[in-house]
Amino acid sequence: MSRENQELSYDELMQELAQLCSTESTGTMFIVSDAKHSARIGIQNGEIICFAYRMHKGFDALLELYDMNTGKYHFSNGIFNPYSKLELPETPELLQHFKLKTFPQSAVTESEANLSSTIKVDKPLLSEALSAVPPPVASTKTSKPDFPSSQVVTFIDNIEAALTNYLGPFADITIHDYLASHNRPENRLDFKNMINFLTLEIDEVSDQEAFKKQCSAILR
């Protein structure tokens, strides 16, 4: 029996993920953590093809994902972004890493290579380096809104239309996921944060720049 939209422990969430894989499901598992951050796990015919947590994708997302204590999930059946497919271990191995909160050797090797030019890496230093994230932008909810509510809705609709050019029907899911874990944008900084988040879902750098320009025109 599905436990969607129920408060579940990390272990229970991973059990639900394993169940989706065992039934050869296709779609996206969206998780909103107890810290109100979002995770997305793409599944195609029972195989995990991509995963992300907040603004990190793939192995870069693991440390933050493993810090999750509880969360609620929703599975969008049949909806996934094929353009976000990553080079990952086989799904049974990946599920085992999720369960035990361990790291694939390829993730450790890649991280060590990225850091080797600046520091001598050992395992404790690697964990510290991987867990370092930029400080969040200060909340702007005490500021006066820049836009009336009706205009905010129009902006969001137009941004979704622009994003659809690059993600297809997955654009609607991506924006819904963002709004489910963030306050609705009310001023320019809020929209800038939202646009930066959405841009990370686009793979091609040229398309990212084009999307940003479209969004800038929308906000003008």
ABEGO torsion letter per residue (X at the ends): XBABGBBBBAAAAAAAAAAAAAAGBBEBBBBBBAAGBBBBBBBBGGBBABBBBEABBEAAAAAAAAABABBBBBBBBGBBBAAABBBBBBAAAAAAAAAAGBBBAAAAAAAAAAAAAABBBBAAAAAAAAABBBBBBBBAAABBBABBAAAAAAAAAAAAAAAAAAAEAAAAAAAAAAAAABBBBABAAAAAAAAAAAAAABABAAAAAAAAAAAAAAAX
